[in-house]
Amino acid sequence: MSPASSHPYERLTPDVVLDAMADVGLWGDGRLTALSSYENRVYQACLETAQPETGLTANDRVVLKFYRPGRWSDAQILEEQEFAAQLVAAEVPVVAALRLPGQSAPAAGSTLHHHAGFAFSVSPWRGGRRPELEDTQVLQWIGRFLARIHNVGGLRPFAHRPALDLQTFGTDSQRLLAQGDHLPLDMASRWQSAYTEAMQVAQGIWQEVGALQSLRLHGDCHPGNILWTPEGSPGAGPHFVDLDDARMGPAVQDLWMLLSGERAQQLQQLGALVDGYEELRELDRRELRLIEVLRTLRLIHYSAWLAQRWSDPIFPINFPWFGSSDYWKGQVDMLIEQTEAMQAPPLVA
């Protein structure tokens, strides 16, 4: 597997980033820091002058996100940004894009901008640390905020963004991997066999659970996307970042990635999350049966995600083991383990 010789992000130089800022009326002082992100390119910049319309002052920091070309349409990006704005309006602590004027925006301003062939947004910088998920009170607090996100998310559906389901994360991922040069010959049939068995079990469970409410989700609610400010500090508690993977799906998708450890520990964590969640919103207990199904789909989708991004030079550098027989043997083993986990008694809360 060899990556393509060039990628659109290779054109995204510091000068292009600073020029994009200037297009929306923001003037940086030259300090520009690349933040950790594989999916998009994200930069922290320091302002030299204030932007009164947004409340930004000199020396404030902003975060610029340059969306991966070809991943989302403008309509899909705007749906994500509108969802974040609705959450902010409902006083849910989410970091949303700023509305700024610019060459590609009307006089009233927009949250989505274009420069040099890239779609980008600007949001205020927010600090914080990963939440301490061993703390029951922290989990309950996060559960309450997830319920508030879902209360807003359930008001109406996305019109353009896809759903998280067996088709999009399972079947579509398998098709992409099978059609590309991603599976080594010595592992292709073994992976396909493990995939088929896992998907048969997943499909049976999904059908057994029956019809569930599908709502707008954060979609990628792992601990790294929750920043925590200690009590006693301004804005104490959690705030949520990176709605880039927002999709339609079952509510439990935003809960299960916060679980870790052995079954006993996961039961305690889930109990605390649901205790907080149900102070503000009821959780359909049937969805708990889908936790291991959703985990299985994420594993399958992860491999397809790596395959789709392989032409981006940072992926071969950071994931050199992808495509090797050892990698795919590990994926086979995980699918076999997940097939057993899906058939085990579900977690309860």
Secondary structure, 3 states (H helix, E strand, C coil): CCCCCCCHHHHCCHHHHHHHHHHCCCCEEEEEEEECCCCCEEEEEEECCCEHHHCECCCCEEEEEECCCCCCCHHHHHHHHHHHHHHHHCCCCECCCCCECCCCCCCCCECCEEECCEEEEEEECCCCECCCCCCHHHHHHHHHHHHHHHHHHCCCCCCCCCECCHHHHHHHHHHHHHHCCCCCHHHHHHHHHHHHHHHHHHHHHHHHHCCCCCEECCCCCCHHHEEEECCCCCCCEEEECCCCCCCEECCCHHHHCCCCCCHHHHHHHHHHHHHHHCCCCCCCHHHHHHHHHHHHHHHHHHHHHHHHCCCCCHHHHHCCCCCCHHHHHHHHHHHHHHHHHHHCCCCCC
